[in-house]
Amino acid sequence: MNRDKTGAGRDKPANNQGFTLLEVLVATVILSLAYVAVLENFSQSMAHIFRLEQSQAKTIAAGLAFEGRLRESSASAATGEILTEGSKFRLIKISSEDGELISVKLEKR
């Protein structure tokens, strides 16, 4: 037992082991906040991935539709004729004299 000069001291335990309840609660709160931040970032990432997949699907569908229109009109197009038109573009077929496809020209509107 440790006592001060007056003799009325407190007993100090010889072995101080473990955490107090307050320390455990503070650690739990800190870990919970970190966990919430990680889950929020994961949720936002999943939302971004979903939006990217949707826009990619729209782009692929538009490309397939354009290719279909190009194939339909390419059989009947002559040299210098318009194969297909969009709101922002015009695709013109350039052929040789014997009707063989040489190239296509993309013009902006």
Order of alpha helices (4+ residues) and beta strands (2+ residues): alpha-beta-beta-beta
